[in-house]
């Protein structure tokens, strides 16, 4: 009997992993780009509240990453024929992952409490943890982590901008200041979004080619079909992002414009969530075989069928 193409326990786990990474990276992007400056000293209370909320979002993302790691340790140890204790004390990659997660958790905790260099610690730990393969000299293995980190710094930061920034204005700022602060945050975020969007495209193409091997696999395999679906929705995300950048951002300055860009950014995030759902299925699918690779042996059931 043919084995199932996808173990449907994998996509939810992959989706949770993406969400966790996006929350942590988004909090970093928001703090160091959207909140990079204040227009007036009177705005300080709002910026402190927004920064604290961003820290809490990043903290939640790291907690999710830690829980996912703990859940995956037993199966990882079993595949390597060792105990969990041996794995976490001898495997360099696992130790790096755990160490950076603990540092990021401490950094976000300090940031929430507004104590010491919490944000720099969190930022360094999130970036280094995502790119930890570099510490092991596995440069080829950096392609997908760079792709995911860049997507997190783009879409994750947009999420934090909407939830911790734009939606907080009404409760903390007078009406005559909301438009200016929204403009300041969005203009701080835009260069990051443009840069990370380009990185996402570049490393996404590299990742796709490494899995497809030949172009014909794009329209002749389940992996290729799913990738086409993802690319169509990604195009919609870029279209909405372009609309926000070219039409909504220049109009900022009033409360009405701030409300308008919040609505359009929410639409962009909704479509991006669909991309993550499709991606969680895509990464759970077997990649097409390279040309000339032997076909896998069929799976035989206990009854011999």
N, C-alpha and C positions, 0 to 999 in steps of 0.2 A: 504494500500500500504506500502511495506517495506521501511523504512527510508534508505537514503544513508549510506553506511558504513563509509564514510569519508566526512566531510565538507571540500571541496577543497580550502577553504580560510585559513584553518589551516596550511597546510604544508609550504606555503611561509612565514607565520609569524614565524613558528618554525625555519625555515632555517635562516631567518634574525637574530633571537635570537642567534642561534648557531654561526653564523658568527661574530656577535658583541662580544660575549664572547671570541671567539678564537682570535680576533684581540687584545682585551685588555690583555688577559692572555699571548698571544704570545709576545707582546711588553715587558711585565715584564720578561718573561723567557729569551728573547734575551738580555735585558740589564744586568741582574744579572748572566747570565751564559755565553752566547756567547761573551759578552763584558767585562768579569770579569777582564781581564788584558790586558796590552799592551806590545808588545815585544820590542818596542823602542819608545823613546820620539818623534822621527820623525813621528811616526804613529798617533800621537795625533789628527791632523786635521781630518783624516778619521774616527777615533772612535767617534769624536764629531759629525760629519755629520751623521754617522750611528745611533748614539744614538738619535739624533734629529729626524731623520726619523722614528725611532721606536716609539718615543713619539707621533708623529703625527698619526701613525697607531693606537696606543692605544687610543688617543684622539678621533679618528673617531669611534672606537668601542664603547666607552662610549656614544658618541652622539647618535649612533644608539640604544643603550640600553635605553637611556632616552626617545627617540621618541617612541620606542615600548611600554615602560611603560605608557607613556601618552596616547597612542592609546588604551591601554587595560583597563585603569582606569574606563571609563564609564560602560563597561560591567561587570567588577568586582564589582563595586558599585551596579549595578542593581541586581546582583545575591545575594548580601548581604542586599538588600532592604534599601539602604542608599544613600545619595548624595555623589558625588565625594569629596566635601569638608570635609564631616564627615569621609569618608574613610581615607583620607590622614592625618587627624589630630587625629584619634582614633585607627586605626589599626596598631599595633606595627610592623608587618612584612612589611607593605607598607612603614612605616616611616623609618625603617632600610634600606630597599632597596633604597629609595630616598636619604637618607643621605649618604650612601656609594657611590652612583653614583655621587653625587655632590662632595664629597671628591676626588674620583678618577679623575673626570674631572679637578679639581683644581690641583691635583698632576701631571697629564700629562701636563697641561698647564705650570706649573712651570718647569717641565722637559724639555719641548720644549725650554723654555726661558733660561734654565740652571741656574735657580734661586733656592736657598734654597734646602730643602730636598724633592724635587718634586718626584723623583723616589721612595723613601721609602714610601711616602704618597700614591702614586698611587698603589704600590704593596700591601700595607696593606689593602687598600680600596677594590681592586679587589678581593683579597683572602677572606677577611671578608664578602664582599657583596655576593660572591658566596656561602659561608657557613653560611649565616645569620641565618639559622634554628637552629644553635647551641646556639645562643643567646636567643632563645625561649625554649630551652630544648627539641627540636624535633629531637632527635638523629637519629631516624629511617629515618626521611626525608632527612638525609644528604647523603644517598647512591647515588642517582642520581646526585646531585650537585657535589659530589666528582668525580664521573665518568666524568662529563662534564668538570670540572676544569682541571683534569689530562689530558684529551684529548686536551684541549686548550693549556696547557703548553707544550705538545708534538708537535702537528700538528701546532698550532698557532705560536709557536716559530720557527718551521721550515719555515713557511711562511715568517715571519719577517726576519729570517736569509737569505733567498733567496732574498727578495725584498729590504730590507734595508741594508743588509750586502754584500752578494756575488755579486749582480748586481751593487753595488756602487763602487766596487774596481777599475774598468777600468777607471772611471773618476776622481779618487782621489789619486791613488797610482801608482808609477812607476812599470814597468813590473817585475822587480827583487824582489819586495816586496809583490806582490799579492798572491803568493803561500803560503808564510809564514803566512800572516794575515788570509787567508782563513783557513789554518790548525789550527791556534789558535782559531778562532771562532767555527769551527766544533768540535774540541776537547773539547771546553768548553761546547758545547751543548749536546754532546753525553751522559754524565752521566745523565743529565736531561731527555733525550729521553728514555733511558733504564729504569729509575725509573718510569717515568710517564706511559710508555707502560705497565709495570707490574701492576700499579694501575688501568689503564684502563681495563685490562683483568679481574682483581679480582672483581672490582665493577660492571663491565659489566655483569659478570656471576651472581652476586647477584641480580642486577636489572632485568635481564631476568627471573630468577627463581621466583622472587616476582610477576612477571606479568603472567608467564605461569602456575604456580600452580602445574601442572603435566606435565611430559615430553611429553606425547602424544599430548598435545596442540601445540607442536613445528611443527608437520607435519599434523595437522588436523584443523587448524584455519588460517584465513587470517593474524592474528598477527604473528603466527609461520612461515608462508611462507615468510613473509617480513623479519622476523628476520633471517631466513636461508640465504636469499639473502644478507642481511647486513653482516653476518658473513663471507660469501664467499669473499666479497670485502674487508672486514677488513683483512682477511688472506693475500690478495694481498698487502695491505698497509704494513703489518708486513714483508712480503717477500722483498719488495723493501727497507724497512728500514734496514733489516738485510744485504742486499746487500751493501747498503751505508756504514754501520758500519764495515762490515768484509772485503770488497774489495776496496771501494772507499776511505774511511777515512785513512787507513794506507798508501795509495799512495800519500797523499797530501804533498805539498811542492813546487810544480811548478805551473805556471800559467795554463798549460794544465790540470793538475789534478783538479785545482780549477774550471775550466770550465766544466770538466766532472762531478764533484759532483753537480754542479749547475743544470746541465741537468737532472741527475738522481733524485735529490731532487724535481725538478719540476714535474717529472713523479709521484713521491710519492704523491705530493700535489694534482695532478690531480685525482688520484684514491681516495685520502682522501675526495675530494670534492664530489665524487659519494657516498661515505659513508654518508656524511652529507645529501645529497639529499634523500637517502633511509631512514635515521634516521628521517628526518622531516616528512616523510609519516608514519613511524612506530609509532612515538609518537602521531600521530593523529588518529590512529586506536583504536577501543575499545579493551581493554585487554580481554583475555579469562575469562570466568566465573569460579570461584572456584568450585571444585566438590560439587555437591548437591545444588548449588545456583539455585533459580527459574529462569526460562526464562523470559525475559522482555515481557511485553504485546505488541502485534503488534500495529503499528501506524495506526490509522484510518483516512482517508481523509474526507473532508467535504461531499463527495458524499456517504460515507459509505463503500467504497471499500478499 
